[in-house]
Amino acid sequence: MAKFNLDTDFNRFAGKEVEVIDTVENTKHGRVSSMRVVEPSPVVDELRAALEEAGFSLRLWLPGLAGTSDHRTDRVNVHVNKDADGKYRIGRFEIG
């Protein structure tokens, strides 16, 4: 397993653009929005490979995403945020 340092090893990914499809659909129950990362994503693929090499899994958090609050020491949560220019970029990282 490779050494892992959240601050230094993954600074190279912070601020990188991730292509996201953001859709809004009108249904009989109201408006439903969804987001997903466009695949393949070279940035996400490179990040995932680096994490897996270090023995971690990746969980991407897109704006508004709901998920479990379980804490796992073998997982890195990567938050993707929408900037003022409308582009989605990798924000912060945390283990959990």
Buried (B, 14 or more C-beta within 10 A) or exposed (E): EEEBEBEEBBEEBEEBBBBBEBEEEEEEEEEEEEBEBEEEBEBBEEBBEBBEEBEBEBBBBBBEEEEEEEEEEEBBBBBBBBEEEEEBBBBEBEEE
